[in-house]
Amino acid sequence: MKALHGSSKVLHFITRRKQFLVASIITFSTQHVTFRLAWALQNLKKVQEAVEEGNCCFGTIDTWLLYRLTKGAVHATDYSNASATGIFDSYQMCWSGMLCSLISLPLSIFPTVENTSHKFGSTDTSIFGVPIPIMSLVADQQAAMFGECCFDTGDVKITMGTGTFININTGNKPHTSISGLYPVVGWKIGQEVVYLAEGNAADTGTAIKWAQGLDLFSDPAETEAMANSVPDADGVCFVPSFSGLQAPLNDPHACASFMGLKPSTTKSHLVRAILESIAFRNKQLYEIMSEETHIPVTNIWADGGVCNNNFVMQLTADLFSRKINRPRHFDMSSLGAAFIAGLGIGFWSSKEELKCLGCTEKVFYPQNVWKNYKPVIDRWEKALTRSMHWYSKP
């Protein structure tokens, strides 16, 4: 990483090109495949032999599924999936030769990158009895953006599932971030390329599932009523960092923690503190995204399993001071992939037609309680600071 950062700083100084500024500060976590791939190439003899024989193929899950569905006939991906690997140059729209050379990744193993809406091939007849055309490959969060019809610059989507992902449509230009937001390709359809800036918090549904395992509640649906049964968390703060802290803090060594426990603390206080921490991380990501991109936010949509929780949704709307739309159906990734494939075969004629298919189940309006939460957030940020660098080597 030192070599990457150093060489990129020099190149940015000389060329002033934004992609080198990104490379000079980028950090990789275990969520990215980059260094896991480098480790496999350096430590697994069979993989090394396959590379030497020209028989090694790399890809994310979409590439593997496509390869299997076509019985090995197609080794490809799309721009949205490629951009999510950390090995793809979203500015030049190609695999990063510089990064690959620095960490010894052979370009020969990477899949061909095609448009998001593209006829990638057809399923082998032995699978379904007839060949079915495969008309779209799209990454998870980008698919959810498309499913929410976030087609315009400034549209924002919040997906709260296992983790939280906040994406903003930045139009036809990738965003250069200094705080840990990732510039990813949203989709490429024909000549149109749409970029997103993405921030994430890794432990959202993870924290709720962990609390359920501790018998704080038997069903996640109970958490909303538990949080509302007490006026506040009684000074308890929860730091949701089982996988470290992502943007804007970017500390992989942070620990998860409860702070402020006292004899009066009940299960309801603990549950409220957990749900509040989800909304507080949403606020952090939203604020850094707004500050960095300088793009006026137009609409905000939420999806994912955790958006079923009205407490989290209302508090997030309050902290954003913006209304948030929740759709009737929460699995937007599947819908987005279907939308793209349908446009590709002419089942739908335009994105405007897709917007007419949207169905909002509930709109959460801000209720002006931000000032009441300021001391709570200040205390929570102090807990964040104390949890950071916990696992750093002495």
Secondary structure, 3 states (H helix, E strand, C coil): CHHHHHHHHHHHHHHCCHHHHHHHHCCCCCCCCHHHHHHHHHHCHHHHHHHHCCCCCCCCHHHHHHHHHCCCCCCEEEHHHHHCCCCEECCCCEECHHHHHHCCCCHHHCCEEECCEEEEEECCHHHHCCCCEEEECCCHHHHHHHHCCCCCCCCEEEEECCCEEEEEEEECCCCCCCCCCEEEEEEEECCEEEEEEEEEECCCHHHHHHHHHCCCCCCHHHHHHHHHCCCCCCCCEEECCCCCECCCCCECCCCCEEECCCCCCCHHHHHHHHHHHHHHHHHHHHHHHHHHHCCCCCCEEEECHHHHCHHHHHHHHHHHCCCEEEECCCCHHHHHHHHHHHHHHCCCCCHHHHHCCCCEEEEECCCCCHHHHHHHHHHHHHHHHHHCCCCCCC
